[in-house]
């Protein structure tokens, strides 16, 4: 999952491209050491599902036949079921007559218990169930998305979202990852609409009365959360990638906007086939675009039928930025990586969710960089590492491999530790093993566990077995222990043309400096600038001899997951020799020193001096990092307008020459990173109220009256954000009118969301009231409220607490326990921490309040940091 063409009726049938794995054999279910919330002793091998959606009334009926094996005497059968009503059930043994059963539903446990009057004995059975369910309006189970087509007509499409535990809202099932089975899906649909699932359509039958029966091919053996069904007035475009047909499915008339995704799929698939050493096993791979949005995910890796919200897949030349295009490419790559890491080989239980998400994140960055080297995508690994460390530096962090006991804990496990720390740890381990050994281990892992389930140790053993001696100990440390190593250079001495470094290890933290630090086996890569790289596994203390003398780095290539604390003299030497550093080391140096300043490990002025020293001749990709640090300083001085004005003045002096050099609009022949730099500069200067940038935004906005294309281009949404943030009531009303008149749902949802970005609190209140109406659309309203939360967190939180039931109807069921914490998590008000704690104490369980506790910890840390650093920040910017 990613924390973003043309057939009249159905996908064309295609020959099977894989051998069904153990089709007639039942899964053994979870191993004794694997968590399950279902009674052991029964497991499915095959599901035959028929579903009939009643689209207009938001409900559906279904029936399923489950082939299952009972391996020990059982008093009854227990399956997962949520929001389903079951009208009939019967059990047929392999040898014997069908027996009617009774059902008992447990809404809290999300189970259905089937009793057949006497205990079940070991053997093979068919379980037949007739049931009905609801079609949701948020992304859980089978859900509907309403939209306006290109002709301005209201339409409704259906899709499914089953990760983590929501297949049970679609079919009574063994809805846990270890219960793998094959699936046959049949749907009764309106004639003329396009139905899509994991496999191509195998058969189609006209039933008359405007109905058609569509039956899809049998899926490979897979976990229930990977099943997919979509339906609507859709179109499909395709390309061949070797033996596999790749496709994109969109609303009619929009397939051209998915060309980037289609081309990306066709390029990425052969590369993945080679890398994994196991060809993609399904005959087709679609990327299905759905209108609307979720506040908590962009895409889902259903096997052979990836679902992605339009905003993370479609390209509109009127407003899609260069960054968004690259994000789309990377999301496509992320979800395609899951087709192996997650779908073909699946974690046995949600403890190892990171095996799916961390690896897919790492692989997406890797393949995007390999196929688009001019994008310098490896630089984004520093940004990802920083997102992970933002959580990992707090006492409320958790290990990469985390203990998951309940459904609610699964829902809260999708965070930056799972995704970005997972990616960072894999980056470090690949760097330790070497690319060739690492890939050899991955290939062995894929072949050994295809169509099965694994735990994290299975991966480590495969890579160490391929030649990465010592990797298991490092991997265990970084996946089983929370937190961030802090590697400190205690001394550096130049003698005889070499530099002797003495290193010690501690732990970087923002809010628990009094605790006994953990210890890790830390793989260090260090070098003097221009010198040969040296390696060391550091545990506690150690020393290294580096060829050469001068400025040095102790995380060369930024592959290590640790903070690097240097003597101040070396930071100043690195600043002087900044352009001699590789771009990724420049980026990592800026990040480390800024965070060390925030954490109190060194003066914040040292980090600001380093930012100040970044020369205009640096790579545009590195220059694009500078505005973010200045924006952070500006935000830290929130509430002190004179102090913020000093930061804004410095930012204008530092950044305006860069912007003047590249201009507001793209020029022919400019480098591939210049558009990214332009966006960063305009966005940051606009948010700090730079007179020239805000004036340019107002000029272009006013020009819309006579030229509807005045804002068109990759900066359109940035210009509009500047307008929305600084606008008055008349501007707000005009943006609302533009939203209602937008040419596409994608543009409409973006404009409506911006109504919540106003700095004017009265306008933010209007936006909140608007969000609870039907005007923005059911999946857009929550985005408006989130925007208000960014500018006015207390206002947003108070509002949703006063309208909690209405607000929760606007967001995914699986994310409701997190939503209010996310709204208030960016606050620096002590009252917010108190308010969030009171909310959690009243409405959440200890298991479901983890995100709230992280937000409270972040708020308290933010308050302490701002108070401590304010004098130093004011002093530094006053001198500039």
C-alpha positions in Angstrom: 0.0 0.0 0.0 1.3 3.5 -0.7 1.7 6.6 3.4 0.4 8.8 -4.9 -7.8 1.2 -21.7 -10.8 0.8 -23.6 -13.1 -2.2 -23.5 -16.9 -2.0 -23.6 -17.6 -4.6 -20.9 -14.8 -6.6 -19.6 -11.1 -7.3 -19.6 -10.2 -9.5 -22.6 -9.5 -13.1 -21.7 -5.9 -14.1 -21.8 -4.1 -17.4 -21.5 -2.9 -18.4 -18.1 0.6 -17.3 -17.6 1.3 -19.3 -14.4 1.0 -22.8 -13.0 -1.6 -22.9 -10.2 0.3 -23.7 -7.1 -1.1 -26.6 -5.1 -4.6 -25.7 -6.3 -6.2 -28.7 -4.6 -4.3 -28.5 -1.4 -5.7 -26.6 1.6 -3.4 -24.1 3.3 -2.1 -25.4 6.6 -3.0 -22.1 8.1 -0.6 -20.2 10.4 2.3 -22.1 11.9 2.2 -22.6 15.7 4.5 -19.6 16.3 2.5 -17.2 14.1 -0.3 -15.1 15.6 -3.9 -15.7 14.6 -7.2 -14.4 15.9 -9.1 -17.4 14.6 -9.2 -20.9 16.1 -6.6 -23.2 14.6 -7.6 -26.4 13.0 -9.4 -25.3 9.8 -8.0 -23.6 6.7 -9.3 -22.8 3.2 -7.9 -23.8 -0.2 -10.3 -22.2 -2.5 -13.1 -19.6 -2.6 -15.8 -19.4 -5.3 -17.6 -16.1 -4.8 -20.6 -14.6 -6.6 -21.5 -11.0 -5.8 -24.4 -8.9 -7.0 -24.0 -5.2 -6.3 -27.0 -3.0 -5.9 -25.1 0.2 -6.8 -27.9 2.8 -6.4 -28.9 1.5 -2.9 -25.3 0.9 -1.6 -25.7 -2.7 -0.8 -24.9 -6.1 -2.3 -25.7 -9.7 -2.0 -23.3 -12.6 -2.2 -22.7 -16.3 -1.9 -19.5 -18.2 -1.4 -18.4 -21.8 -1.5 -15.2 -22.4 0.5 -13.2 -25.6 0.1 -11.6 -26.2 3.4 -9.7 -28.8 5.4 -10.3 -29.5 9.1 -7.2 -30.9 10.7 -8.5 -31.5 14.3 -11.9 -31.9 15.9 -13.6 -28.5 16.2 -16.9 -27.6 18.0 -17.7 -25.1 15.3 -16.2 -23.1 12.4 -15.1 -19.5 13.0 -14.5 -17.1 10.1 -14.1 -13.4 9.9 -17.1 -11.3 8.9 -17.9 -7.6 9.4 -21.0 -5.6 8.5 -22.5 -8.7 6.9 -25.8 -10.4 7.4 -25.8 -14.2 6.8 -29.1 -15.9 5.8 -28.0 -19.4 5.1 -25.1 -21.7 5.7 -24.5 -25.4 5.0 -21.5 -27.7 5.3 -20.9 -30.7 3.0 -18.2 -33.2 3.8 -16.2 -34.9 1.0 -18.2 -38.0 1.7 -21.6 -37.3 3.1 -24.7 -35.1 2.9 -25.0 -31.3 3.4 -25.8 -30.2 6.9 -27.5 -26.9 7.6 -25.9 -24.7 10.2 -26.7 -21.8 12.5 -24.6 -18.6 12.7 -23.7 -16.3 15.5 -22.1 -13.0 14.6 -19.7 -11.1 16.9 -19.4 -7.5 15.7 -16.6 -6.6 18.1 -14.5 -9.6 17.2 -15.6 -9.3 13.5 -16.3 -13.1 13.4 -19.1 -15.4 12.4 -19.3 -18.7 14.2 -21.0 -21.5 12.3 -22.5 -24.4 14.4 -23.6 -27.6 12.7 -25.1 -29.4 15.7 -22.1 -31.6 16.5 -18.3 -31.3 16.4 -16.5 -31.3 13.1 -14.1 -34.2 12.5 -10.9 -33.9 10.5 -11.5 -34.0 6.7 -12.3 -32.0 3.6 -15.5 -29.9 3.4 -17.3 -27.4 1.3 -18.8 -24.5 3.2 -21.7 -22.7 1.4 -22.8 -19.3 2.7 -25.5 -16.9 1.5 -25.0 -13.4 2.8 -25.5 -9.7 2.1 -23.4 -6.6 2.9 -23.2 -2.8 2.6 -21.4 -0.7 0.0 -19.4 1.9 1.9 -18.7 5.5 0.9 -15.1 5.4 2.2 -12.3 3.1 1.3 -13.2 0.0 3.4 -14.5 -3.3 1.9 -16.6 -2.7 -1.2 -17.0 1.0 -1.6 -18.6 3.5 -4.0 -16.9 6.6 -5.3 -19.2 9.3 -6.8 -17.8 11.6 -9.4 -18.7 13.8 -12.4 -17.6 12.5 -15.8 -16.1 14.7 -18.5 -19.6 15.4 -19.8 -20.6 16.8 -16.5 -22.9 13.9 -15.6 -23.0 12.3 -12.1 -21.5 8.8 -12.0 -20.7 6.1 -9.5 -18.0 3.5 -9.6 -17.3 0.6 -7.2 -13.9 -0.6 -5.9 -12.6 -2.7 -3.0 -10.0 -2.0 -0.3 -9.2 -5.0 1.9 -5.8 -4.2 3.6 -5.5 -4.8 6.4 -8.6 -6.6 7.7 -11.4 -5.6 5.4 -12.0 -8.6 3.0 -14.3 -9.7 5.7 -16.6 -6.9 4.8 -16.9 -8.4 1.3 -17.1 -12.1 2.0 -17.0 -14.4 5.1 -13.5 -15.6 5.0 -10.3 -16.6 6.8 -9.2 -13.0 6.6 -5.6 -13.3 7.8 -2.5 -13.3 5.6 -1.4 -16.9 6.5 -4.6 -18.4 5.2 -3.7 -18.3 1.5 -6.1 -19.8 -1.0 -7.2 -19.5 -4.7 -10.2 -17.4 -5.6 -12.9 -17.6 -8.3 -14.9 -14.4 -8.5 -18.2 -14.0 -10.4 -20.1 -10.7 -10.5 -23.6 -9.8 -11.8 -23.2 -6.3 -13.2 -25.1 -3.8 -15.3 -24.6 -4.6 -19.0 -22.2 -2.3 -20.7 -20.1 -1.5 -17.6 -16.5 -2.7 -17.1 -15.7 -5.1 -14.4 -12.2 -5.8 -13.3 -10.5 -8.2 -10.8 -7.1 -9.8 -10.2 -7.4 -12.0 -13.2 -8.8 -11.5 -16.8 -12.4 -12.3 -17.5 -12.8 -16.0 -18.3 -16.5 -16.0 -19.3 -19.3 -13.5 -19.9 -23.1 -14.3 -20.1 -25.9 -11.9 -20.9 -28.7 -12.5 -18.4 -31.2 -10.1 -19.9 -32.9 -7.3 -18.2 -29.8 -5.2 -18.4 -27.6 -7.6 -16.4 -24.5 -9.5 -17.4 -22.7 -12.3 -15.5 -18.9 -11.9 -15.6 -16.6 -14.7 -14.3 -12.9 -14.0 -13.8 -10.1 -16.6 -14.1 -8.9 -18.4 -11.0 -6.4 -16.4 -9.1 -3.1 -17.8 -7.8 -2.8 -18.8 -4.2 -2.9 -15.6 -2.3 -4.0 -13.9 0.9 -7.5 -12.6 1.2 -6.5 -8.9 1.5 -5.2 -9.0 -2.1 -8.5 -9.8 -3.7 -9.9 -7.0 -5.8 -13.2 -6.1 -7.6 -14.0 -2.9 -9.5 -17.0 -1.8 -11.6 -18.1 1.2 -13.5 -18.3 3.2 -16.7 -14.5 2.7 -17.2 -12.1 2.3 -20.0 -8.8 0.4 -20.4 -5.6 1.0 -22.3 -2.8 -1.6 -22.5 0.8 -2.3 -23.6 2.7 -5.5 -23.6 5.7 -5.9 -21.3 7.2 -9.2 -22.5 4.6 -11.9 -22.0 2.5 -9.7 -19.6 -0.3 -7.3 -20.6 0.0 -4.2 -18.5 -3.0 -1.8 -18.4 -4.5 1.3 -16.9 -8.2 1.6 -16.1 -9.8 5.0 -15.7 -13.1 6.7 -16.0 -14.1 7.1 -19.7 -12.1 9.8 -21.4 -9.3 9.8 -18.9 -7.0 7.0 -20.1 -4.7 9.4 -21.8 -4.0 11.0 -18.5 -2.7 7.7 -17.3 -0.1 7.3 -20.0 2.8 8.0 -17.6 1.6 5.2 -15.4 1.2 2.9 -18.4 4.6 3.6 -19.8 6.2 3.3 -16.3 4.5 -0.1 -15.8 5.8 -1.4 -19.1 9.4 -0.3 -18.3 9.5 -1.4 -14.7 8.0 -4.9 -15.1 10.9 -6.4 -17.2 13.4 -4.9 -14.7 11.6 -6.5 -11.8 11.4 -9.8 -13.6 15.1 -9.8 -13.9 15.9 -8.5 -10.5 13.7 -11.0 -8.6 14.6 -13.9 -10.8 10.9 -15.0 -10.8 8.8 -13.6 -13.7 5.5 -11.9 -12.8 3.2 -14.9 -12.6 -0.2 -13.4 -13.7 -1.2 -12.9 -17.3 -2.0 -9.2 -16.8 -1.3 -6.3 -14.5 -3.6 -3.4 -14.3 -3.4 -0.1 -12.5 -7.0 1.0 -11.7 -7.6 4.7 -11.1 -10.4 5.7 -8.8 -11.8 9.2 -8.4 -11.7 10.8 -4.9 -9.2 10.3 -2.2 -8.4 8.8 1.1 -6.7 10.8 3.9 -4.5 7.8 4.7 -3.4 5.9 1.6 -2.9 6.5 -2.1 -2.6 3.1 -3.6 -3.1 -0.7 -2.9 -1.1 -3.6 -4.3 -4.0 -6.0 -5.2 -2.3 -8.8 -7.2 -2.7 -8.0 -10.9 -5.1 -5.1 -10.2 -3.4 -2.3 -8.3 -5.9 0.3 -7.1 -4.7 3.9 -7.1 -6.6 7.1 -6.4 -6.6 9.4 -9.5 -4.7 12.1 -7.7 -1.7 9.7 -7.4 -2.0 8.3 -11.0 -3.3 10.8 -13.5 -1.3 13.6 -15.1 -3.1 16.8 -16.2 -0.8 19.1 -18.1 -2.8 22.1 -16.8 -1.5 21.6 -13.2 0.5 18.5 -12.6 3.9 19.4 -11.2 7.2 17.7 -12.0 7.4 16.4 -8.4 3.9 14.9 -8.8 4.9 13.2 -12.0 7.9 11.6 -10.2 5.7 10.6 -7.3 3.3 8.9 -9.6 6.2 7.0 -11.2 7.5 6.0 -7.8 4.0 4.9 -6.5 3.6 2.7 -9.6 7.0 1.2 -8.9 6.1 0.7 -5.2 2.9 -1.1 -5.9 4.5 -3.2 -8.6 7.3 -4.2 -6.2 4.6 -5.5 -3.9 3.5 -8.0 -6.6 6.5 -10.0 -5.5 7.2 -8.7 -2.0 3.8 -8.9 -0.4 1.8 -10.7 -3.0 3.9 -13.7 -4.2 5.6 -13.9 -0.8 3.6 -12.5 2.1 4.4 -11.8 5.7 2.9 -14.5 7.9 1.3 -11.9 10.3 1.2 -8.2 10.6 4.2 -8.1 12.9 6.2 -8.2 9.7 4.2 -5.7 7.7 7.5 -3.9 7.1 8.6 -6.8 4.9 5.9 -5.6 2.5 6.2 -1.9 2.9 9.8 -1.2 3.7 11.0 -3.4 0.8 8.5 -2.0 -1.7 9.6 1.6 -0.7 13.3 0.6 -1.2 12.7 -1.1 -4.5 10.6 1.8 -5.8 13.4 4.2 -5.2 15.9 1.8 -6.7 14.1 1.1 -9.9 13.0 4.7 -10.4 16.7 5.8 -10.1 17.9 3.1 -12.4 15.4 3.9 -15.1 15.5 7.7 -14.6 19.0 8.6 -13.4 18.6 12.3 -14.2 16.0 12.5 -11.4 18.6 11.8 -8.7 16.0 9.7 -6.8 18.5 8.3 -4.3 18.6 11.8 -2.7 15.0 11.1 -1.6 16.3 8.4 0.7 17.7 11.1 3.0 14.2 12.7 3.1 12.7 9.3 3.8 15.3 8.6 6.6 14.4 11.9 8.2 10.7 11.1 8.2 11.4 7.9 10.0 13.8 9.5 12.4 11.1 12.1 13.2 9.1 9.3 14.9 12.0 7.2 16.0 13.6 9.9 18.1 10.6 10.0 20.4 9.9 7.7 23.3 6.6 6.6 21.6 8.5 4.9 18.8 8.4 1.2 18.1 10.7 -1.4 16.5 10.5 -2.1 12.8 9.2 -5.6 13.6 6.4 -4.8 16.0 4.1 -7.0 18.0 0.6 -6.8 16.6 -2.2 -8.4 18.5 -5.5 -6.7 17.4 -7.1 -5.4 14.3 -6.8 -1.9 15.5 -3.1 -2.3 16.0 -2.8 -3.5 12.4 -4.5 -0.3 11.3 -2.0 1.8 13.3 1.1 0.0 11.9 1.2 1.9 8.6 3.7 4.6 9.6 7.1 6.0 8.8 8.9 3.4 10.8 7.3 0.6 8.8 7.8 2.4 5.4 10.8 4.8 5.6 12.8 3.2 8.4 12.2 -0.1 6.7 13.6 1.4 3.4 16.6 2.9 5.3 17.5 -0.3 7.0 17.4 -2.2 3.7 19.5 0.5 2.1 22.1 0.0 4.8 22.0 -3.7 4.6 22.4 -3.7 0.8 25.3 -1.4 1.3 26.8 -3.9 3.7 26.2 -6.9 1.6 27.0 -5.4 -1.8 24.4 -5.1 -4.6 25.2 -8.5 -6.2 25.1 -10.5 -3.0 22.0 -8.8 -1.8 20.2 -9.5 -5.1 21.3 -13.1 -5.0 19.8 -13.5 -1.6 16.5 -11.8 -2.6 16.3 -14.2 -5.6 16.8 -17.2 -3.3 14.2 -15.9 -0.9 11.6 -15.4 -3.7 12.1 -18.9 -5.1 12.1 -20.6 -1.7 8.9 -18.9 -0.4 6.8 -18.3 -3.6 3.0 -18.5 -2.8 3.9 -18.8 0.9 4.3 -16.8 4.0 7.5 -15.7 5.8 8.9 -13.9 8.8 11.7 -11.3 8.8 14.4 -13.9 9.7 13.7 -15.8 6.5 14.9 -12.8 4.5 18.0 -12.3 6.6 19.0 -15.9 6.4 18.6 -15.9 2.6 20.9 -12.8 2.2 23.5 -14.0 4.7 23.4 -17.4 2.9 24.2 -15.7 -0.3 27.5 -14.4 1.1 26.7 -11.4 3.4 28.5 -12.9 6.5 27.5 -11.1 9.7 24.4 -9.5 8.2 21.9 -11.2 10.6 23.3 -9.6 13.7 23.1 -6.1 12.2 19.7 -6.7 10.8 18.4 -8.0 14.1 19.6 -4.9 15.9 18.0 -2.5 13.5 14.6 -4.3 13.2 14.1 -5.5 16.8 15.3 -2.4 18.6 13.6 1.0 18.4 15.5 4.3 18.2 18.5 5.9 16.3 22.2 5.3 16.9 24.2 8.4 17.5 27.8 8.0 16.2 30.1 10.6 17.6 33.6 11.5 16.5 35.5 11.9 19.8 38.7 12.9 18.1 40.3 13.2 14.7 44.1 13.3 14.2 46.1 13.7 11.0 49.4 11.8 11.0 51.5 10.6 8.2 49.0 11.5 5.5 46.2 9.5 7.3 43.4 10.5 9.6 42.7 8.5 12.8 39.2 8.7 14.0 38.0 7.6 17.4 34.3 6.9 17.5 31.7 6.2 20.2 28.1 5.2 20.0 25.2 6.5 21.9 21.5 7.1 21.0 19.9 10.2 19.4 16.7 11.2 21.1 14.5 14.3 21.3 12.7 13.5 24.5 14.5 10.8 26.5 18.1 11.8 27.0 18.2 10.4 30.5 17.6 6.8 29.5 20.4 4.3 29.2 21.1 4.2 25.4 20.6 1.1 23.4 23.5 -0.5 21.5 23.6 -1.6 17.9 26.0 -3.2 15.5 26.4 -0.1 13.3 28.0 -0.5 9.8 30.1 2.6 9.4 31.4 3.9 6.0 33.8 6.8 6.3 36.2 8.7 4.1 38.2 11.9 3.9 36.9 13.9 1.0 38.4 12.5 -2.2 39.9 9.6 -0.2 39.3 5.9 -0.2 36.2 4.7 1.7 36.8 2.6 4.9 34.4 0.4 6.8 33.9 -0.6 10.4 31.2 -2.4 12.4 30.9 -0.1 15.5 29.5 -1.4 18.8 30.3 0.9 21.6 33.7 2.4 20.7 36.1 2.0 17.9 38.6 3.6 15.7 39.3 4.0 12.0 42.2 5.1 9.9 41.2 7.0 6.8 43.6 7.6 3.9 44.2 11.4 3.5 43.7 14.4 5.7 41.1 17.1 5.7 37.3 17.2 6.0 35.7 13.8 6.4 32.3 12.1 6.5 31.4 9.0 8.6 28.3 8.1 6.7 29.6 8.1 3.1 26.7 7.8 0.7 24.2 8.2 3.5 23.4 4.5 3.5 23.7 4.2 7.3 20.7 4.6 9.6 22.4 6.8 12.3 23.1 10.4 13.2 26.7 11.6 12.7 27.9 14.1 15.3 31.2 15.8 14.3 33.5 18.2 16.1 32.5 21.7 15.1 35.8 22.2 13.2 34.9 19.4 10.8 31.4 20.8 10.2 33.0 24.1 9.3 35.5 22.3 7.0 32.8 20.4 5.3 30.9 23.7 4.7 34.0 25.2 3.1 34.5 22.1 0.9 30.7 21.7 0.4 30.9 21.3 -3.4 33.4 18.5 -3.1 30.8 16.3 -1.4 28.6 14.0 -3.3 25.0 15.5 -3.6 23.6 12.8 -1.3 26.3 13.6 1.3 25.5 17.3 1.0 21.8 16.5 1.7 22.6 14.2 4.6 25.0 16.7 6.2 22.3 19.4 6.1 19.7 17.0 7.6 22.0 15.6 10.4 23.2 19.0 11.6 19.8 20.6 11.6 18.3 17.8 13.7 21.3 17.7 16.0 20.7 21.4 16.6 17.0 20.8 17.3 17.9 18.0 19.7 20.3 20.1 21.6 23.4 18.1 20.7 25.1 21.1 19.2 24.3 24.8 18.7 21.5 25.4 16.1 23.6 28.2 14.7 26.1 25.6 13.4 23.4 24.1 11.2 22.2 27.5 10.1 25.8 28.5 9.2 26.0 25.3 7.1 22.7 26.2 5.3 24.0 29.8 4.8 27.2 28.4 3.2 25.4 26.3 0.6 26.6 27.9 -2.6 24.4 28.9 -5.5 26.5 26.5 -7.7 25.3 23.5 -5.8 23.1 20.9 -7.6 19.5 22.2 -8.0 18.4 19.1 -6.2 20.4 20.1 -3.1 19.4 23.8 -3.4 15.8 22.6 -3.3 16.4 21.4 0.3 17.4 24.9 1.6 13.9 26.5 1.5 12.5 23.7 3.8 15.0 24.5 6.5 14.2 28.2 6.4 10.5 27.4 6.5 11.1 25.3 9.6 12.9 28.2 11.3 10.1 30.5 10.4 7.5 28.1 11.8 9.5 27.6 15.0 9.0 31.3 15.7 5.3 31.1 15.3 3.5 33.8 17.4 6.4 36.3 17.2 5.8 38.2 14.0 8.9 40.5 14.3 11.1 37.4 14.6 9.4 35.7 11.7 9.9 38.8 9.7 13.6 38.5 10.2 13.6 34.9 8.9 11.4 35.9 5.9 13.8 38.8 5.1 16.8 36.4 5.2 14.9 33.9 3.1 14.2 36.5 0.5 17.9 37.5 0.3 19.1 33.9 0.2 16.5 32.4 -2.2 15.4 35.3 -4.5 18.7 35.2 -6.5 18.1 31.5 -7.1 14.6 32.1 -8.2 15.6 35.1 -10.4 18.2 32.9 -12.1 15.7 30.2 -13.1 12.5 32.3 -13.4 8.9 31.6 -12.6 8.3 29.6 -15.8 10.1 26.7 -17.4 12.6 27.4 -20.1 13.8 25.2 -22.9 16.9 23.2 -22.0 16.8 23.7 -18.3 18.1 20.8 -16.2 15.8 18.1 -14.9 16.0 19.3 -11.3 15.3 22.9 -12.0 11.5 22.4 -11.9 11.8 20.9 -8.5 13.9 23.8 -7.3 11.4 26.3 -8.7 8.5 24.7 -6.9 10.5 24.7 -3.6 11.5 28.3 -3.9 8.1 29.7 -4.9 6.3 27.6 -2.3 8.5 28.6 0.6 8.7 32.3 -0.3 5.0 32.4 -0.8 4.3 30.8 2.6 6.5 33.3 4.3 4.8 36.2 2.6 7.5 37.3 0.3 6.2 40.5 -1.4 7.4 39.7 -4.9 6.1 36.1 -4.9 2.8 36.9 -3.3 2.4 39.8 -5.8 3.1 37.5 -8.7 0.5 35.0 -7.4 -2.1 37.8 -7.2 -1.2 39.0 -10.6 -1.7 35.6 -12.2 -4.9 35.0 -10.2 -6.4 38.3 -11.4 -5.5 37.5 -15.0 -7.8 34.5 -14.9 -10.7 37.0 -15.4 -9.5 37.5 -19.0 -7.3 34.5 -19.6 -8.5 31.1 -18.2 -5.1 29.7 -18.8 -3.2 32.3 -16.8 -2.3 29.9 -14.0 -1.9 26.8 -16.1 1.4 24.9 -15.7 3.3 22.9 -13.1 3.1 25.7 -10.5 -0.6 26.1 -10.8 -1.5 24.5 -7.5 1.4 26.3 -5.7 0.2 29.6 -6.9 -3.3 28.7 -5.8 -2.1 27.7 -2.4 -0.4 31.1 -1.9 -3.7 32.8 -3.0 -5.7 30.6 -0.6 -3.5 31.1 2.3 -3.4 34.9 2.0 -6.8 35.5 0.5 -9.8 37.5 1.8 -13.5 36.6 1.7 -13.9 37.5 -1.9 -10.9 35.4 -2.9 -12.3 32.5 -0.9 -15.7 32.8 -2.6 -14.0 32.9 -6.0 -12.0 29.7 -5.3 -15.2 28.0 -4.2 -16.8 29.0 -7.5 -13.7 27.7 -9.4 -14.0 24.4 -7.5 -17.6 23.9 -8.4 -16.9 24.7 -12.0 -13.7 22.6 -12.3 -13.3 20.5 -15.5 -12.3 17.3 -13.7 -12.9 15.7 -10.3 -9.2 15.8 -9.7 -9.0 19.6 -10.1 -12.3 20.0 -8.2 -11.0 18.1 -5.1 -7.7 20.1 -5.1 -9.5 23.4 -5.2 -12.0 22.5 -2.5 -9.2 21.3 -0.2 -7.4 24.6 -0.6 -10.4 26.4 0.9 -9.2 25.0 4.2 -5.7 26.6 3.9 -6.7 30.2 4.7 -4.7 32.0 7.4 -7.8 33.9 8.2 -9.6 32.0 11.0 -13.0 33.2 10.0 -12.5 31.8 6.5 -11.3 28.5 8.0 -14.5 28.3 10.0 -16.5 28.7 6.8 -14.4 25.9 5.3 -15.2 23.6 8.2 -18.9 24.2 7.8 -18.6 23.6 4.1 -16.9 20.3 4.7 -20.0 18.9 6.4 -22.2 19.5 3.4 -22.5 17.4 0.3 -21.0 20.1 -1.9 -17.3 19.1 -1.9 -18.0 15.3 -2.3 -17.8 12.6 0.3 -14.0 11.9 -0.1 -13.0 15.5 -0.4 -14.5 16.9 2.8 -11.9 15.3 5.1 -9.2 17.0 3.0 -10.7 20.4 3.7 -10.6 19.7 7.4 -7.0 18.5 7.2 -6.0 21.7 5.6 -7.6 23.7 8.4 -5.7 21.5 10.8 -2.5 22.6 9.2 -3.1 26.3 9.8 -5.4 26.2 12.8 -5.1 22.8 14.6 -7.1 23.8 17.7 -9.9 25.1 15.6 -10.0 21.9 13.5 -9.8 19.5 16.5 -12.5 21.4 18.5 -14.7 21.4 15.4 -14.4 17.6 14.7 -14.9 16.8 18.4 -18.1 18.8 18.3 -19.2 16.9 15.1 -17.4 13.6 15.7 -20.0 11.3 14.2 -20.3 13.4 11.1 -16.5 13.7 10.7 -15.9 10.0 11.1 -18.3 9.3 8.3 -16.0 11.2 6.1 -12.9 9.0 6.6 -11.9 5.3 6.3 -13.1 3.1 9.2 -9.7 1.7 9.6 -8.2 5.2 10.3 -10.7 6.8 12.6 -8.7 6.3 15.7 -5.8 8.2 14.1 -7.7 11.1 12.5 -8.0 13.5 15.3 -4.4 12.9 16.5 -3.2 13.7 13.0 -5.3 16.9 12.9 -3.8 18.2 16.2 -0.4 16.6 15.9 1.3 19.6 14.4 0.4 21.9 17.3 2.7 23.6 19.7 0.0 24.4 22.3 0.1 22.5 25.6 -3.7 22.6 25.6 -3.7 20.4 22.5 -1.8 17.7 24.3 -4.3 17.8 27.1 -7.2 17.8 24.7 -5.9 14.8 22.7 -5.2 12.8 25.9 -8.8 13.5 27.2 -10.2 12.4 23.8 -8.2 9.2 23.8 -9.0 8.4 27.4 -12.7 8.7 26.7 -13.0 7.1 23.2 -10.0 4.8 22.6 -8.5 1.7 24.0 -4.8 1.4 25.0 -4.2 -0.5 21.7 -5.9 2.1 19.6 -4.4 5.3 21.1 -0.9 4.8 19.9 -1.1 7.5 17.2 -2.6 9.9 19.8 0.3 9.2 22.1 2.8 9.9 19.4 1.1 13.2 18.6 1.2 14.2 22.3 4.9 13.3 22.5 5.6 15.3 19.3 3.6 18.3 20.7 5.5 18.3 24.0 8.8 18.0 22.2 8.0 20.8 19.8 7.0 23.1 22.7 10.3 22.4 24.5 12.4 22.8 21.4 10.9 26.1 20.4 11.3 27.6 23.8 14.9 26.5 24.0 15.9 27.6 20.5 14.0 30.8 20.2 16.8 33.1 21.6 19.4 31.4 19.4 17.2 31.6 16.3 16.4 35.3 16.8 20.0 36.1 17.4 21.3 34.3 14.3 18.7 35.9 11.9 19.2 39.3 13.5 22.8 39.2 12.5 22.0 38.4 8.9 
